[in-house]
Amino acid sequence: MKYAVIGIRTLLGLAFVVFGLEHFLHFMKMPVPELPPAAIHLMSAFGPTHYLDVVKVIEIIGGVLLLTGLFVPLGLVLLTPVIVNIALFDVLIMQKPGALGLPMLAMAIFLIWAYRAHFRSVFAMNARWECCNRS
């Protein structure tokens, strides 16, 4: 189990660091897939707003947290919404459920389960806020 967690954490972290850096540095020759009209509209909206730049910075930070093993739950909190959006893009817009999104989502769910002790408080019913000194 230990090696599976380390392996999946490393694989997922490496993917986000590499592809996040690729967005800014363009060091890989990546083929441009043929996009359906909905994907073209979505990507043309992201371009001028620098939305993807922010997402890629979040990917790099989350990936580094997974790779280093420091603050892994925080890395998962940062990356899970990105992974869900990648999976939704693959399934709903590209109509390719076999692409990277669903395997990445499965890896994230596995890691969340492996680090579940750190997420217990998220599932607290009737959570109470804390402030200063309660009397």
PyMOL commands that set and color helices and strands:
alter all, ss='L'
color gray80, all
select helices_A, chain A and resi 2-25+37-49+51-68+72-93+101-114+116-123
alter helices_A, ss='H'
color red, helices_A
deselect
rebuild
show_as cartoon
